[in-house]
Amino acid sequence: MSDELTNDERAELEALRKEKNKTGKKGLYLQVSQKGAVSLYGMGRFPVTLYKEQWLKVIAHMEVIQQFIADHDSELKTKEANG
């Protein structure tokens, strides 16, 4: 896998950076873990931690994930945001 980011991946990372700067640590934010992975905080009690190539794979499949959620909307539950 190449270390080069596509334009879509760059745009997604920039959007995440802007969101982090806007919400600060009260909303979603990212940190580099001790093992060099990317940890996303603010989703629940514990961070979602994946390595770079795993996040890039998720980002590359964002449209598939969004379509799956739309297709299964009636089956899916929502969780209140942390207060």
C-alpha positions in Angstrom: 0.0 0.0 0.0 1.3 3.4 -0.9 2.0 6.1 1.7 0.6 8.7 -0.6 -2.9 10.0 0.2 -5.6 10.4 -2.5 -7.3 13.8 -2.9 -10.4 12.3 -1.2 -8.4 11.0 1.7 -6.7 14.4 2.1 -10.1 16.1 2.1 -11.5 13.7 4.7 -8.4 14.2 7.0 -8.7 18.0 6.6 -12.4 17.8 7.5 -11.5 15.7 10.6 -8.8 18.3 11.5 -11.3 21.2 11.2 -13.9 19.3 13.3 -11.3 18.7 16.0 -10.3 22.3 16.0 -13.9 23.4 16.1 -15.1 21.0 18.9 -12.0 20.8 20.9 -11.8 17.9 23.4 -15.5 18.2 24.2 -16.4 16.6 20.8 -14.6 14.3 18.5 -10.8 14.5 18.5 -7.8 12.5 17.3 -4.6 11.6 18.9 -1.6 9.4 18.0 -1.5 6.4 20.4 1.6 5.2 22.1 1.9 2.4 19.5 1.6 4.8 16.6 -2.1 4.2 15.8 -4.8 6.9 15.4 -7.3 7.1 18.3 -10.6 8.8 17.8 -12.0 10.1 21.0 -15.6 11.3 21.8 -17.5 8.4 20.3 -18.0 6.6 23.6 -16.3 5.7 26.8 -13.2 4.3 25.0 -11.5 5.6 21.9 -11.7 3.9 18.5 -8.1 3.1 17.7 -7.0 1.8 14.3 -3.6 2.0 12.5 -3.2 4.4 9.5 -3.9 1.8 6.8 -7.1 0.6 8.7 -8.4 4.2 8.9 -7.6 4.7 5.2 -9.5 1.6 4.3 -12.5 2.8 6.3 -12.4 6.2 4.7 -12.2 4.6 1.2 -15.4 2.6 2.0 -17.3 5.6 3.5 -19.9 5.6 0.7 -20.5 1.8 1.2 -20.9 2.4 5.0 -23.3 5.3 4.5 -25.4 3.3 2.1 -25.5 0.3 4.4 -26.7 2.6 7.3 -29.3 4.1 5.0 -30.5 0.6 3.8 -30.7 -0.7 7.4 -32.0 2.5 9.0 -35.1 0.8 10.4 -33.0 -1.9 12.1 -30.4 0.3 13.6 -30.6 2.0 17.0 -29.1 5.4 18.0 -27.2 6.2 21.1 -27.4 9.5 22.9 -24.3 11.6 22.8 -22.1 11.6 25.9 -23.1 14.4 28.3 
